[in-house]
């Protein structure tokens, strides 16, 4: 039980929760409709339950998306599970299905991500070199590759326009993304309804835009 361990991090998706213990174990609970708990079955779990597939892995960070989950180990491996109907796990071609058990994202091997984000239909990672990579479905405004470029990706793809910046953190919402650089600048792109991009309008933006209204 989770009560026997001290927790160091928590994460929550739309209907599921996660906790990471000081021993590097991952516990999940809540809805398991599309496998987001990683226990191998569809039944909901009202109490924290350890993700057995990750036993023996020293997990150092956990992340929850809308209906998906991820964990990074001390060796830099990224384990992912849950909904992948729109390639939001970035596991490669012909993998558009739900994953009820954690699997390693082989396309992120060697990248040693320092930040990971899972949105409703897309994901992002920041490599140890500060490079931002995107995958999944960008919806009506893409993934930041540009209007003429691909609007979806089944594996992590770098954003070329951001290659000269050292990125620190990315967060993914519903068809939009925010990016924090090592210089403290914030960029946004994607679906702009409701002013969610912070750019002073409600337009959709296909490439990263600097939020100039934030203090430099």
N, C-alpha and C positions, 0 to 999 in steps of 0.2 A: 504494500500500500504506500501511497505517496506520503502519508503522515510519518513514515519511518525515515524519510530523507528530507534534507533541506533543499528547497528549490532555488535556482539561480536565475531562471528566466521563464516567462510565460508568453503565450501567443494565443490569439483567438481569430477564428474565421467567422463565417456567417452563422453557423450552427454547431461549431465544434471548438474545443479548447485544447491547449497543449501546455505541458510544463516540463522543464529540464532540471534535473537534480544535480547536486554537486558531484555525484559519482558519474555523470555523463549519461544517465538513463533518461529516456523520453517516455512520458505518460500522456495519454490522450483520453478525451471523453466527450460525450455529446452525440451528435448525429453521425452515422456512418453510411448514409444513403449511397454515396459514390466512393466509399473507401477511404475517406479523409482521415479516419482514425488509424489506419494501418494495421488493423488486427486480423485482416484476412476474411472478414465476414461483414454482412450488411446491417446486422442488428445494432441499434443504438446502445450506448454505454453510459449509464447514469453516474458511474464512479470512475475516477482516474484508474487507468489500466496501462501497464507497461507495454511498450511496443517491442515484442519479443524478437522481431527480425533484427533489431538494432543492438541486441545484447552482445557485448564484446567490442562494440564500437564506442570510442570515446567522443561523444557528441559535445560540441562546444557552442552551438547556436541552433535555435529552432525558428521556424517561420510558418505562418498560417496564411493561406489565401482564402478566397471566398468558399471554395469547396476542395481545397487541396492543402498539402502540408509538405514541409521540407526540413531537413536537418543537415548541418555541416559537421564533419568530424575533425579531430585534431590533425588528421592526415590530409585534409582538404577535400575529401570526397563529399559529394552532395547526394544525399538520399532524398527521393521524392515519392509521393503517393497521393491518391485521391483522383479527382476528376481531370481527365486529359482529353475531353471531347473536342476541345478547340486548340489542342497542342499546348495548353497552358503549363505543362511540365517540361516541354522542350526535349522530349525523349527520342525524337527522330521520326522518320517516315513510317507510316503504317502502324502507329502506336496510339491512334485516336480511340481510346477506350478508358474506362476507369481502372485504376490500379489499387487493389485492396491491400497490397503489401508493399513496403518500401523497396525501391530499386535505385541503383546508382545511375546518375545521369553521366554517361560516358563522355558526353560532349563538353562537360565542364572539368574533366580530369586535367590536371596540370595548371588550371587557372587559379586555384587556391582562392576562391571568392572571399572577400572581406565583407560583402554585403549582398543580400539576396532579397528579392521582393516577389510576392505572388499576388496578382490582381484577380479580377473576376474571370478574365479570359486571356491574360498574358502574364509574362514574368520578366524579371530583369536581374542581372547579377553584375557586380563590380569585381573585376579580377584584382589580384594582388598588385598588378601594375597600374591600377586605376582606370582600366578600360571598361566601358559599359557595354553589355551584351543584352539583346532582347530576343524574346521568342513568344509564340502563341499567336493570337488573333488581335490585331489592333482595332477591330471594328471599323467604324466609318472614317477613322482618321489615322489609321496606320500605327506603326511601331516606332516612328521617328526616323525612318530611312529616307523619307522624301516622297512626294506625291507620285513621281514616276517610278519609284522603286517598289519592292514587294511590300504588300500590306499584311502579310502573315509569314510565320516561320516555324518550322517544326523542330528546329535546333537553335541554340543560341547563336546570334549573329551580331557582330560589333556594329555600332553606329559610327560610320566613317567620319561624319562631321564633328564628332566629339573626340576624335583620336588624339588630338593635341592637348586635351585637358586631363588633369588628374582628378578622377571622380572618386567620391568617398561613400556616397549612399544613394540608393534609388528606392522609391516607393511607388507602388502601382495601385491605382484606383479602378473605377469602372471606365475602361477605355481611355484612360489618360495616365501620364507618368510624370513624376517629379524627380529631379536629379540634383544632388548637392555636390559641388566640386570641392577640392582641397583648398581652394582660395576663398571659400565661403559664399560662392555665387550659387543661385538656384535657377535651374532651367525647367521648363514645362512644355509638354506637347500632348496632342491627342484631341479628344472630344472636349469642346469648350463650353458646352451648355451650362448655364447657371453661373458663368464666370469662374469656373473651378480652376482655370489655368493661371489666374492672377495677372492676366495681360491687359485688362481693361476692357475686354469685349467678350463675346460669346462665340467667336469663330473657332473652327477646328484648325489645328496646326499640325502639319505633317512632319515637321522637323523641330528639334529642340529650340526653344526661344528663351532668352534671358529675361527673368522677371526683374525689370529695371526698377519697379516701385519698392523693392526691398532694399534696406540699407546696405551700402557696399562695405 
